[in-house]
Amino acid sequence: MSIRITNNSVSAVVRSYAIAPLAEGDTIVWLELAPQHPKVIGAIWASLVNGTREFLRLRDDDSDQTYTARGLNHRYIRKTMDAPRIAGRARPKFMRLVAPAMVKLDAATFGKKPFFAGAWRWDDSQGVSQQLAPATALAAMLEQGTHLPIRIGWGPYLLAEALAQEYAVPLVTGGPAPEGYAIQPDTPWADIIAEGVKRGHISLNGDCQASIAVAPLPILTAIHA
């Protein structure tokens, strides 16, 4: 598999990506750049956060798609580490960028800006692989970041209703990026909860009778090679 991202001056190898189809345009909310020269890494990072609304071209040979997308134009959660040096060249770096709104809700922007519910995987202290589903992550973010009386077990119902009412849309991903959904800021969570309790889809004990239907992937601006 070969994935590359290109700005106005350089092209970088990508390990994984997630793009959110937002009203203001397709936006990169997750990006892992494979180990490569730090100047290349820095140039791509600058294009994503410099505030100029610069378009970048992301080519995914595995899906035979090319996407035109922008960065957040403000900070990402940024993780970097050195990779083994090759033949005396500058030490290559690996970088992962994650939109802050994919990790937690900001009370100051809740209801004003979209956020993202993603799947998370990790190994516990015993080395056993664990997974947090997007629906559970959604409920946890709402429970921690809002005044709403959310129960974590309501996650599947909340996500299913947001999808059915077109307040949520799947992220478009490539490589080993986490599955996720973009959630619109005007989602009427109070109404969704009230209707769910009234109809018995969820209960105040945290029970949930909903399942999530498989939604079609959104159509982004794509150029076929």
C-alpha positions as CSV (number, residue, x, y, z in Angstrom):
1,M,0.0,0.0,0.0
2,S,1.3,3.5,-0.9
3,I,-0.2,6.7,0.5
4,R,1.3,10.1,0.0
5,I,0.3,13.7,1.0
6,T,1.5,16.7,-1.0
7,N,1.6,20.4,-0.3
8,N,2.9,23.2,-2.5
9,S,6.5,22.1,-2.1
10,V,7.0,18.5,-0.8
11,S,5.5,15.1,-0.8
12,A,5.5,12.8,2.2
13,V,4.7,9.1,2.8
14,V,1.6,8.5,4.9
15,R,0.9,5.5,7.2
16,S,-2.7,6.3,7.9
17,Y,-5.3,9.1,7.7
18,A,-8.8,10.1,8.5
19,I,-10.8,12.9,6.7
20,A,-13.9,14.5,8.0
21,P,-16.4,15.7,5.4
22,L,-17.4,19.0,7.1
23,A,-19.6,21.8,5.9
24,E,-16.5,24.1,5.5
25,G,-14.7,21.4,3.5
26,D,-13.0,18.1,3.8
27,T,-10.6,18.3,6.8
28,I,-7.8,16.0,8.0
29,V,-8.5,15.0,11.6
30,W,-5.9,12.1,11.9
31,L,-2.6,11.8,10.1
32,E,0.3,9.5,10.6
33,L,3.4,10.3,8.6
34,A,5.8,7.4,8.1
35,P,9.5,7.9,9.2
36,Q,11.2,10.3,6.8
37,H,13.4,13.4,6.8
38,P,12.4,15.9,9.5
39,K,12.3,18.8,7.0
40,V,9.6,16.9,5.1
41,I,7.6,16.2,8.2
42,G,7.9,19.8,9.3
43,A,6.8,21.2,5.9
44,I,3.6,19.1,5.9
45,W,2.8,19.9,9.6
46,A,3.2,23.6,8.8
47,S,0.7,23.4,5.9
48,L,-1.8,21.8,8.2
49,V,-1.7,24.4,10.9
50,N,-0.5,27.7,9.4
51,G,-4.0,29.2,9.1
52,T,-3.8,29.9,5.3
53,R,-6.5,27.3,4.5
54,E,-4.0,25.6,2.2
55,F,-5.2,22.6,0.3
56,L,-3.2,19.4,0.4
57,R,-3.5,16.5,-2.0
58,L,-3.7,13.0,-0.4
59,R,-3.2,10.1,-2.8
60,D,-4.2,6.6,-1.7
61,D,-3.1,3.9,-4.2
62,D,-4.8,1.2,-2.2
63,S,-8.3,2.7,-2.8
64,D,-7.2,4.4,-6.1
65,Q,-8.5,7.7,-4.8
66,T,-7.1,11.2,-4.5
67,Y,-8.6,13.6,-1.9
68,T,-8.2,17.3,-1.6
69,A,-8.4,18.4,2.0
70,R,-7.3,21.0,4.5
71,G,-5.8,20.9,7.9
72,L,-7.4,22.2,11.1
73,N,-5.4,25.5,10.6
74,H,-4.8,25.4,14.4
75,R,-3.0,23.0,16.7
76,Y,-3.3,19.2,16.6
77,I,-2.2,16.8,19.3
78,R,1.2,16.1,18.0
79,K,3.3,13.0,18.8
80,T,6.8,12.5,17.3
81,M,9.6,10.0,17.7
82,D,13.0,9.4,16.1
83,A,13.4,6.4,13.8
84,P,16.7,4.6,13.1
85,R,19.2,6.6,11.2
86,I,19.9,5.5,7.6
87,A,23.4,5.9,6.0
88,G,24.4,9.0,7.9
89,R,21.5,11.1,6.8
90,A,19.4,13.2,9.2
91,R,17.5,11.0,11.6
92,P,14.1,10.4,10.2
93,K,11.0,11.1,12.3
94,F,7.6,9.5,12.7
95,M,4.7,11.9,13.5
96,R,1.1,11.4,14.4
97,L,-1.4,14.3,14.4
98,V,-4.8,14.0,16.1
99,A,-7.5,16.6,16.2
100,P,-8.1,17.6,19.8
101,A,-11.9,17.3,19.2
102,M,-11.3,13.5,18.6
103,V,-10.1,13.1,22.2
104,K,-12.3,15.3,24.3
105,L,-15.0,17.9,24.1
106,D,-14.3,21.6,24.8
107,A,-17.2,23.0,26.8
108,A,-16.5,26.4,25.2
109,T,-17.1,25.1,21.7
110,F,-19.7,22.4,22.3
111,G,-22.7,23.2,20.1
112,K,-20.6,25.5,18.0
113,K,-18.1,23.2,16.3
114,P,-18.1,19.6,15.2
115,F,-16.3,16.9,17.1
116,F,-15.3,13.3,16.3
117,A,-16.0,10.0,18.0
118,G,-13.4,7.4,17.1
119,A,-12.5,3.8,18.0
120,W,-9.4,3.3,20.2
121,R,-7.3,0.2,20.6
122,W,-4.6,-0.6,23.2
123,D,-2.9,-3.4,25.0
124,D,-3.6,-3.6,28.8
125,S,-1.1,-4.4,31.5
126,Q,-1.4,-8.1,30.7
127,G,-0.7,-7.6,27.0
128,V,-4.3,-8.3,26.1
129,S,-5.7,-6.2,23.2
130,Q,-8.6,-3.9,24.2
131,Q,-10.9,-1.8,22.1
132,L,-13.2,1.2,22.8
133,A,-16.0,1.4,20.1
134,P,-16.9,4.8,18.5
135,A,-20.4,4.6,20.1
136,T,-18.9,4.2,23.6
137,A,-16.4,6.9,22.9
138,L,-19.3,9.2,21.9
139,A,-21.2,8.6,25.1
140,A,-18.1,9.0,27.2
141,M,-17.3,12.4,25.5
142,L,-20.8,13.7,26.0
143,E,-20.9,12.5,29.6
144,Q,-17.6,14.1,30.5
145,G,-17.8,17.3,28.4
146,T,-21.5,18.4,28.7
147,H,-24.2,18.9,31.3
148,L,-26.3,16.1,29.7
149,P,-27.2,13.2,32.0
150,I,-25.6,10.6,29.7
151,R,-25.1,6.9,30.5
152,I,-22.2,5.2,28.8
153,G,-24.4,2.3,27.8
154,W,-26.5,4.6,25.6
155,G,-23.7,5.0,23.1
156,P,-25.1,2.7,20.4
157,Y,-28.5,4.4,20.5
158,L,-27.0,7.9,20.4
159,L,-24.8,7.2,17.5
160,A,-27.5,5.3,15.6
161,E,-29.9,8.2,16.0
162,A,-27.3,10.8,15.0
163,L,-26.6,8.8,11.8
164,A,-30.3,8.2,11.1
165,Q,-31.0,12.0,11.5
166,E,-27.9,12.9,9.4
167,Y,-26.1,14.6,12.3
168,A,-23.2,12.2,12.0
169,V,-21.2,10.9,9.1
170,P,-18.4,8.4,8.9
171,L,-14.8,9.6,8.6
172,V,-13.0,8.5,5.4
173,T,-9.9,6.5,6.4
174,G,-6.9,4.8,4.9
175,G,-4.2,2.6,6.4
176,P,-4.6,1.6,10.1
177,A,-6.5,4.7,11.1
178,P,-9.2,4.4,13.7
179,E,-12.8,4.1,12.6
180,G,-14.8,7.2,13.5
181,Y,-17.6,9.7,12.9
182,A,-17.9,13.4,12.5
183,I,-20.6,14.8,14.8
184,Q,-22.4,18.0,13.9
185,P,-22.5,20.8,16.5
186,D,-26.3,21.2,16.2
187,T,-27.2,17.6,17.1
188,P,-30.3,17.8,19.3
189,W,-29.0,15.4,22.0
190,A,-31.7,16.4,24.6
191,D,-34.4,15.5,22.2
192,I,-32.7,12.3,21.1
193,I,-32.4,11.2,24.7
194,A,-35.9,12.2,25.7
195,E,-37.4,10.3,22.7
196,G,-35.2,7.2,23.4
197,V,-36.4,7.0,27.0
198,K,-40.0,7.6,26.0
199,R,-39.9,4.8,23.4
200,G,-38.0,2.4,25.6
201,H,-34.8,2.4,23.4
202,I,-32.7,3.4,26.4
203,S,-33.4,3.5,30.1
204,L,-32.1,5.5,33.0
205,N,-30.4,2.4,34.3
206,G,-28.0,2.7,31.3
207,D,-29.7,-0.1,29.2
208,C,-29.7,0.3,25.4
209,Q,-31.8,-1.6,22.8
210,A,-30.3,0.1,19.7
211,S,-27.9,-1.3,17.2
212,I,-26.0,0.7,14.6
213,A,-26.8,0.2,11.0
214,V,-24.0,0.2,8.5
215,A,-23.9,3.6,6.8
216,P,-22.5,4.3,3.3
217,L,-19.2,6.2,3.2
218,P,-19.6,9.9,2.3
219,I,-18.5,11.0,-1.1
220,L,-15.5,13.3,-0.9
221,T,-13.8,15.4,-3.6
222,A,-12.0,12.5,-5.4
223,I,-10.0,12.3,-8.5
224,H,-9.6,8.9,-10.0
225,A,-6.1,8.2,-11.4
